[in-house]
Amino acid sequence: FFFFFFFQAEDGIRDVERSRGLGDVYKRQYQRRVHGTFKSMKAQRSLADIIQPSPFLKTLRYILKDPERIKDVSDTAFNAVDTDHRGYIDRDELEAIMECVAKDMNISQPLDTNVDSMLKELGADRELRIMKEEFVRLIEKVLRKMEENETMVYNAQLEEAQS
């Protein structure tokens, strides 16, 4: 057998490989350049590309982008909170939902003054009832607060990873 060797100078080093033609040489050079480019791109990725927001945070952001989605969530929540199915939420029902939300968010339970303030802020009628349309504002506030809390957790994860 006669072996033909092709000597290719790359980066100042002589490399001995059996030649299958110049096409193989150019192919290897291209592969090395592409590999180097990807390696460089990978090194430039930020931590935000690597550490992704939680699925819950992504869902909150998705919902909050569209008023119709907020209304859908609100309607579902309203129907769950309106336990007596009278078409409005009274003070006791609002207090119960505020307590559940506070527990889920690991914050202190609402005081009577908090419930009364929320009723006033939501525009409850003289009989302290909240209609479905008014309830949307409450749900949007709750969702925004949840998104704020989840964003703080996400940012803390990014800061921890950077140190």
JOKACOR-V416081 format. One record per residue. N is the residue number from 1. RES is the residue in one small letter. PSI is psi in whole degrees, 0 to 359 (* if undefined). D_FIRST is the distance of its C-alpha to the first C-alpha in Angstrom with 1 decimal. Layout:
N:RES:PSI:D_FIRST
N:RES:PSI:D_FIRST
//
This chain:
1:f:140:0.0
2:f:126:3.7
3:f:135:6.3
4:f:131:9.6
5:f:141:12.6
6:f:126:16.0
7:f:120:18.9
8:q:124:22.0
9:a:120:25.4
10:e:128:27.6
11:d:35:30.9
12:g:3:30.2
13:i:136:27.2
14:r:129:23.7
15:d:129:21.3
16:v:120:17.6
17:e:147:15.9
18:r:127:12.8
19:s:135:14.3
20:r:17:15.2
21:g:167:17.7
22:l:336:21.1
23:g:319:22.7
24:d:322:21.2
25:v:312:22.4
26:y:325:25.9
27:k:315:25.9
28:r:319:25.4
29:q:318:28.1
30:y:315:30.4
31:q:319:30.0
32:r:319:30.8
33:r:316:33.8
34:v:315:35.1
35:h:317:34.7
36:g:321:36.6
37:t:314:39.3
38:f:320:39.8
39:k:318:39.9
40:s:317:42.5
41:m:320:44.5
42:k:321:44.6
43:a:333:45.9
44:q:352:48.6
45:r:139:50.0
46:s:165:53.5
47:l:330:55.0
48:a:333:57.0
49:d:331:53.8
50:i:312:52.8
51:i:107:56.2
52:q:151:57.7
53:p:153:61.3
54:s:156:62.4
55:p:326:62.7
56:f:315:66.4
57:l:318:66.5
58:k:319:64.4
59:t:316:66.8
60:l:314:69.9
61:r:321:68.5
62:y:314:67.8
63:i:316:71.3
64:l:347:73.0
65:k:340:71.4
66:d:119:73.4
67:p:329:77.2
68:e:323:76.8
69:r:319:74.5
70:i:317:77.0
71:k:320:79.7
72:d:315:77.8
73:v:317:77.3
74:s:315:80.9
75:d:318:82.2
76:t:315:80.3
77:a:318:81.6
78:f:313:85.1
79:n:329:85.2
80:a:325:84.1
81:v:326:86.6
82:d:74:89.5
83:t:332:90.2
84:d:1:93.5
85:h:41:92.1
86:r:357:95.0
87:g:7:92.9
88:y:165:93.3
89:i:126:92.4
90:d:179:95.3
91:r:317:95.5
92:d:318:94.7
93:e:319:91.6
94:l:317:90.4
95:e:319:91.0
96:a:317:89.0
97:i:322:86.0
98:m:323:86.3
99:e:319:86.2
100:c:315:83.1
101:v:316:81.3
102:a:319:82.4
103:k:315:81.1
104:d:327:77.7
105:m:2:77.4
106:n:45:78.6
107:i:168:81.5
108:s:151:85.2
109:q:146:87.3
110:p:143:89.4
111:l:167:93.0
112:d:323:95.9
113:t:327:96.0
114:n:317:92.3
115:v:316:92.9
116:d:319:96.1
117:s:319:94.3
118:m:319:91.5
119:l:315:94.1
120:k:315:95.8
121:e:324:92.6
122:l:356:91.5
123:g:40:94.8
124:a:150:96.2
125:d:183:99.4
126:r:335:102.8
127:e:13:102.1
128:l:47:98.9
129:r:144:96.6
130:i:125:93.2
131:m:167:92.3
132:k:318:88.7
133:e:322:88.4
134:e:330:89.4
135:f:332:87.0
136:v:319:84.0
137:r:320:84.8
138:l:313:84.8
139:i:319:81.5
140:e:318:79.9
141:k:316:81.2
142:v:314:79.8
143:l:319:76.4
144:r:321:76.3
145:k:319:77.3
146:m:318:74.6
147:e:319:72.1
148:e:314:73.4
149:n:316:73.0
150:e:324:69.5
151:t:321:68.5
152:m:319:69.9
153:v:315:67.8
154:y:314:64.6
155:n:324:65.3
156:a:322:65.9
157:q:318:62.5
158:l:315:60.9
159:e:320:62.9
160:e:320:62.0
161:a:331:58.3
162:q:336:58.5
163:s:*:60.1
//
